[in-house]
Amino acid sequence: MGHKQSRTTECVSTEQQQQFKLFEYACPKCKSKRPIQYFHKDDKFLPQAPRVVCGECNTSVTVEPFKTVEYGCPSCKKWQKARIPAKPMPLNMYNVSVVSCNCGFKGQVAVGRLMDVTCSQCWQKRRELCDVWSEDNEEHRTYCSTCQDYKRSFVHVPKKKGEAVRADMEYMCENCFRVRPIHAEELLRSDGLACCSLCQWVGYPEVHAQGHCERQKRRKEEARRHAVEASRQSRPSRDSGASSSRMKRPGKVRPEPEPMRVVPG
């Protein structure tokens, strides 16, 4: 009974730990933008002043998280971006904000994430403003103009033509021992859990910045090359030292024979 209760407690605590949304922060030292977890409870963000170690400059700083949202300006009819600061308020309040556009418009508009939505019935793709908390590869129930009905749809983050999304982190798979890329946001969502796309290994690997394994490999190769060169340089000196010692070694002198004495008869 006690064991079951402890497992239940672990599950509850794990669920509570996973109640967060991904925000961003700008490091005051190196000015780089990094993802950060912002926790909430009962659909409302908790008061918090996060202090983090920047993954770019490795500096411990207190940051002010923000959420980057998109909106359609009613004046210039263009898609624009805005930042909403993280505050202890309900999650649904992030779907509306007062914005200022470069065209001069200022007012309250609906904000969210501009996503590519694909209908699961007719597979028609369209780009529209989704909920601010929408994530890549999620399933939504949206209205399809082609089917003239609400259908199950898949949402994806729009990608530019020819744009390759490069992961900013990497890890060494503990099963196939190959370097695999991974995004920092993916690690935050899964609490450090990774799945190798090559061998399907799942676990908590040791994650480093992109290029760490290659740098370590180069360092090992350089150290091995220096060791080989050092051994080659020390080998002739030992040989020459041995030959010189042989040359300096005095040769053996044969003892002179004693003169024979002749005794007269």
C-alpha positions in Angstrom: 0.0 0.0 0.0 2.8 2.4 0.9 4.6 1.7 -2.3 1.4 2.4 -4.4 0.8 5.7 -2.5 4.4 6.8 -3.1 4.0 6.0 -6.8 0.8 8.0 -6.9 2.5 10.9 -5.2 5.3 10.8 -7.7 2.8 10.9 -10.6 1.0 13.9 -9.1 4.3 15.7 -8.4 5.5 15.0 -12.0 2.2 16.3 -13.4 2.6 19.5 -11.3 6.2 19.9 -12.4 5.1 19.7 -16.1 2.6 22.6 -15.8 4.5 25.2 -17.6 4.6 27.2 -20.8 7.6 28.1 -22.9 8.6 31.7 -22.9 11.8 33.5 -24.0 14.3 35.8 -22.3 16.9 38.1 -23.6 20.2 37.8 -21.7 21.3 41.2 -20.4 24.9 40.2 -20.9 25.2 38.7 -24.4 21.8 39.8 -25.7 21.0 36.3 -27.0 17.4 35.0 -26.8 16.9 31.7 -25.0 13.8 29.6 -24.1 12.6 29.3 -20.5 9.9 27.5 -18.5 7.2 29.7 -16.9 5.1 27.8 -14.5 1.3 28.0 -13.9 -1.4 26.4 -11.8 -5.1 26.2 -12.3 -4.8 28.0 -15.7 -3.0 30.9 -14.1 0.7 31.8 -14.1 2.4 31.9 -10.7 4.3 34.9 -9.4 8.0 34.1 -10.1 11.3 35.9 -10.7 13.4 33.3 -12.6 17.1 33.4 -12.3 19.0 31.3 -14.9 22.4 30.5 -16.2 22.5 31.7 -19.8 23.3 28.8 -22.2 25.2 31.2 -24.5 27.5 33.1 -22.2 27.2 30.9 -19.0 26.3 33.9 -16.8 23.9 33.7 -13.9 21.3 36.5 -14.4 17.8 37.4 -13.3 15.6 37.6 -16.4 12.3 39.0 -17.5 10.5 36.4 -19.7 8.3 37.4 -22.5 6.0 35.6 -25.1 6.5 36.4 -28.8 3.1 36.6 -30.5 1.8 37.5 -33.9 -1.2 39.5 -35.0 -2.8 40.8 -38.2 -2.8 44.6 -38.2 -6.3 45.9 -39.1 -4.7 49.0 -40.7 -1.9 47.9 -43.0 -3.3 44.3 -43.3 0.2 42.8 -42.6 1.3 40.2 -40.1 3.3 41.7 -37.3 5.0 40.4 -34.1 4.8 41.7 -30.6 6.1 40.7 -27.1 3.9 40.1 -24.1 5.7 40.2 -20.8 5.2 37.3 -18.4 2.9 38.2 -15.6 0.8 36.3 -12.9 -2.4 36.3 -14.9 -4.7 33.7 -16.5 -3.4 31.9 -19.6 -6.4 32.9 -21.8 -5.5 36.6 -21.3 -2.5 36.1 -23.6 -4.8 35.8 -26.6 -5.6 39.5 -26.6 -3.2 42.4 -26.3 -2.7 46.1 -27.0 -0.2 46.5 -29.7 1.6 49.3 -31.7 2.2 48.7 -35.4 4.9 50.5 -37.5 2.1 51.9 -39.7 0.8 54.0 -36.8 -2.0 51.8 -35.6 -2.4 51.3 -31.8 -5.1 49.3 -30.2 -6.4 46.0 -28.9 -6.2 43.0 -31.3 -6.3 39.2 -31.2 -2.9 37.7 -31.0 -1.6 34.1 -31.3 0.7 32.0 -33.4 0.7 32.1 -37.2 0.6 28.4 -38.1 0.1 26.1 -41.2 -3.2 24.2 -40.7 -3.9 21.1 -42.6 -7.3 19.5 -42.7 -7.4 15.8 -42.0 -10.3 15.3 -44.4 -9.4 17.1 -47.6 -5.7 17.8 -46.7 -6.0 21.4 -47.8 -3.4 23.6 -46.2 -3.9 27.2 -45.1 -2.1 29.6 -42.9 -4.1 31.2 -40.0 -3.7 32.6 -36.6 -4.0 29.9 -33.9 -4.1 30.0 -30.1 -1.0 31.5 -28.6 -0.2 28.3 -26.8 -0.4 26.1 -30.0 2.6 23.8 -30.5 4.1 22.2 -33.6 2.4 18.9 -34.7 -0.7 19.5 -32.5 -4.2 18.4 -33.4 -6.9 21.1 -33.4 -10.5 21.2 -34.4 -10.9 24.1 -36.8 -13.3 25.2 -39.5 -12.3 24.1 -43.0 -13.6 26.4 -45.8 -13.3 23.6 -48.4 -15.3 21.0 -46.3 -17.6 23.7 -45.0 -17.5 22.1 -41.6 -15.3 21.8 -38.4 -12.7 19.1 -38.9 -9.8 17.7 -37.1 -6.7 19.5 -38.3 -2.9 19.4 -37.8 -1.0 22.6 -37.1 2.7 23.1 -38.0 5.1 26.0 -37.5 5.6 27.6 -40.9 9.0 27.1 -42.6 10.5 29.2 -45.3 11.5 27.6 -48.6 15.0 26.2 -48.4 15.2 27.0 -44.7 16.9 24.3 -42.6 16.1 24.3 -39.0 19.4 23.7 -37.2 19.4 22.3 -33.7 21.3 24.3 -31.1 22.1 21.3 -28.9 23.4 17.7 -29.3 23.9 14.5 -27.4 25.6 11.2 -27.9 23.1 8.3 -28.1 23.8 5.7 -25.5 22.6 2.9 -27.7 24.0 3.5 -31.2 26.8 5.9 -30.0 26.1 8.5 -32.7 25.8 12.2 -32.3 22.2 13.4 -32.5 20.9 17.0 -32.7 18.1 18.3 -30.4 16.5 21.6 -29.8 16.6 23.3 -26.4 12.8 23.9 -26.6 12.3 20.1 -27.1 14.4 19.4 -24.0 12.4 21.8 -21.9 9.1 20.3 -23.0 10.2 16.8 -22.3 12.1 17.6 -19.1 15.4 16.4 -20.6 14.0 13.2 -22.2 15.3 12.5 -25.7 14.4 9.9 -28.3 17.0 8.9 -30.9 15.5 9.0 -34.4 18.0 6.4 -35.7 17.7 3.5 -33.1 14.6 4.7 -31.1 16.6 4.8 -27.9 14.8 6.8 -25.2 16.6 8.2 -22.1 18.1 11.2 -20.4 21.4 11.9 -22.2 24.2 14.3 -21.4 23.4 17.3 -23.6 26.0 19.8 -24.9 26.0 22.8 -27.2 26.0 22.2 -30.9 29.5 21.2 -32.1 30.8 20.0 -28.7 31.4 16.4 -29.8 33.2 17.5 -32.9 35.5 19.8 -30.8 36.2 17.0 -28.4 37.1 14.7 -31.3 39.5 17.2 -32.8 41.1 17.8 -29.4 41.7 14.0 -29.0 43.1 13.7 -32.5 45.5 16.7 -31.8 46.6 15.2 -28.5 47.3 11.8 -30.2 49.2 13.5 -33.0 51.3 15.5 -30.6 52.1 12.3 -28.6 53.2 10.5 -31.8 55.4 13.4 -32.9 57.0 13.6 -29.4 57.7 9.9 -29.4 59.3 10.2 -32.9 61.5 13.1 -31.8 62.7 11.3 -28.7 63.6 8.1 -30.6 66.6 9.4 -32.7 68.1 11.1 -29.6 68.0 7.8 -27.8 69.6 6.0 -30.7 72.3 8.7 -31.2 73.0 8.6 -27.5 73.5 4.9 -27.5 75.8 5.0 -30.6 77.9 7.8 -29.1 78.3 5.8 -25.9 79.5 2.9 -27.9 82.0 5.0 -29.7 83.4 6.5 -26.5 83.7 3.1 -24.8 87.4 2.1 -24.6 88.3 -1.0 -26.3 89.8 -4.1 -24.6 93.7 -4.1 -24.4 95.3 -7.5 -24.8 98.0 -8.1 -22.1 101.5 -8.2 -23.4 103.2 -11.6 -23.1 105.9 -11.9 -20.5 109.4 -12.3 -21.9 110.8 -15.8 -21.9 113.8 -16.4 -19.7 116.4 -18.8 -21.1 118.4 -20.6 -18.5 121.9 -21.7 -19.6 122.5 -25.4 -19.5 
